[in-house]
Amino acid sequence: MIKRIFVNVSFLFVLTLMLSCKALPVNYTAGQSWLVTEKKAKKALTTLSLSGVHVDRAGSRDSIEKEVACLTPLYFWDYKCMVVAGERADYTAEVHVREREFNVGLKTKRSLAVEVRIWAYESAPEEGTHIWKQHLPAAVGRVIAIGEKSFTSSKTINRFLSKAIKKAVRELARYERKKNGA
């Protein structure tokens, strides 16, 4: 009898522990897919070349930089822009991801900024130079968040990258309308 009560209580304890969000082996899962067909590629309104992806963060940043570099063309694709390599494009884009820590009283806060800059292909600065007075971007999209936890999860980086690209592409459309006199 006591053994049965002990087993039942232990089972309830383990079940309660497993159902709490912190004890589950996976706290978050998500997926996204892209279908890139030749027909859609021909309908792409704008072509871009990607001049660089830069990640500024303390500690290891290689995996984040690779992830952002791989996903950037796909997020541009969502907004009818096609990233091309090895051929002349209409525009050149550059992505910057920055995570910083700062103290507010006794608490350590973090900020994340994802910035997407788009230049006309002819006026894009050379790799590694940032001469703003001569090479102003045609459009910029930036998303910033401040919090107490690290932002380097794939979920957060991907969401912010998509938002920053969306903002930059919208500004690029306004730039093109002004340039064409509409």
N, C-alpha and C positions, 0 to 999 in steps of 0.2 A: 504494500500500500504506500509506504513512504517512498519507495523506489519509483513507483508510478507518478507520484506527485512531483518528485524531484525531476524526472524526465519531462513531464509536462511544463513545469516552470522553466526548465532549461530550454526547452523548445520555444516557448513564448519569448524568452529573453533573446535567444538567437534570432528569431523571426523579427522582433522589434528592432534589434540592432541592424539587421540586414535591410529593413525597410526605411531606416533613416537615410537621408540623402548622403551623408558623409561616409556611410559604410558601404554603399554600393560600389562595385568595382569601376563602373562607368557613370559619371555624373551627367554627361552631356554627349549626345551624338547628333550629327547632322550630315546632310549630304546635298550635293548640288551637281548638276550635270549640264553639259553644253553639247549641242549638235551643230557641228560646223559643216555645212554642205557647200558645194561649188556654186549652187544657185544663190544661196544666201550671201556668199562671198562676193558675187558679182553685184549684189544689191547694196553692199556696204557703202555708206555715203562718204566716209572719210578714211584715208589711210594714214597710219602713224608708224614711225620707227621708234623703238624704245632705246633711248640713249643710256639709261642706267637706272638701277634700283639701289638706293642707299639706306642702310639701317644704322642708326646711331643708338646704342644702348650699352649699358655696362654688362660685362660678361660675354658669353658666347652669342654671336648673332648670325652665324653662318646659315643655320637652318631656317631662320626667319627670312633672311635675305633671299635664299633660294626659293622658298615658298612664295614670297611676294613676286619675285621675278617670273615664276611659272604661272601664277594666277592673274597677273596684270593683263596680259593679252586677252584672256577669257572674259574678264570684267569689262574691258573695252568693247569686246564683241557684243556684250549685253546691250550696249548703247550705240550699236551700228557703226562702230569704228573697228577697222581691221589693222592689227599690228603686222607689219611686213618687215622682212629682214633681207638685206642684200639688194634692195631696189629703192629707188627714190620714192619717198612718201610725201604727202601733203604737209604733214606736221611731224614734229619730234616731241616725245613725251619723256618725262623723268619723274621718278617716284622717290619720295623721302619719307621714311618712317623713323620717328624719334620717340624714345621713352626716357623720361627723366624722373629722378627722385628729388624731393625737396621736403624740408621740415616746416610744419606749421605747429608751433608750440612743441609738445612732446610727441606728436604724431608724425609719421613719415607718410607723405602722400606721393603719388605717382601721376605723371601726365603722359598722355600719348597724343602725338600729332602725326597725322598721315596727310601728306601734301603731294598733289599731282600737278606738275607744271607742263604746259603744252606751248611750244613755239612753232611759228611758221618754219618750215624746213630750212629755208635759206637763212633765217636769222637766229637759228639755234646756236648757243655757245658751244665751243669745242668741249670735249670730254674733260672734266676736271677743272674747268674755268667757270666762274660765275660773275661775269661782268654785267651787272644789272642795268647800268645806264645805256649800254649799247645793245643789249640783248634782252629786252623786256619780254616776258612770255605773253602769248596771245590770250591764254586762259589759265586760271589756277583754281583748283579745288582743294579745300583744306577742312579736315575734321579733327576736333580736339576733344579730349575727355580727361577728367581729373578724378582720381579715386584713391583708395587705399590698397588695392590689390594690383598685382602685375597684370599688364595688358597683353602679354606676349602669347596668349592662347591663340590657336588657329581661328577659333570662333570670332574673337574680338578683332584680330588683325583683318580677317576677311571681310567682316561687316564694315569696318571703317574704310578699308581699301575700296570697296564697292561704292560707298557713299562719297568718298573723295573723287573718284573717277566720274561718278554721276554729276557732281557739281562742276567739275572741270569741263566735261562734255557739254553741259548746258551753257556754260560761259563761252565755250568755243562756238556753239551755234549762234549765240548773240554776236560774237566777233565776226563770224562769216556774214551774218545779215547786215551788219554795219559796213563791212568791207564791200559788199555787193550793192550797197545803197538801198536796201529794202527797208 
